[in-house]
Amino acid sequence: MISWRISKKRTLTVELRNGTGLDIEFVDSRPVWTYNETTQEIEALPFCGTVVLLPLFTITFGYVYKMEDVNNE
């Protein structure tokens, strides 16, 4: 996987995949694996952005965010 930080929150990544189809997705909660350099933990977080599936490549552009619990009492 190759990734570039485009701005403070947005990231562009290119990954290899075992597929030959073409697809464009606009997602707001797709799960992705992340690595926290501070705690050295791997966890799944939601991704919001655009996913382009090309033959043998996946290109993503967007940001990863943490879900927060909201207490509406």
Secondary structure, DSSP 8 states (H G I E B T S, - for coil): -EEEE-SSS-EEEEEE-S----EEEEEEEEEEEEEETTTTEEEEEEEEEEEEEETTEEEEEEEE---------
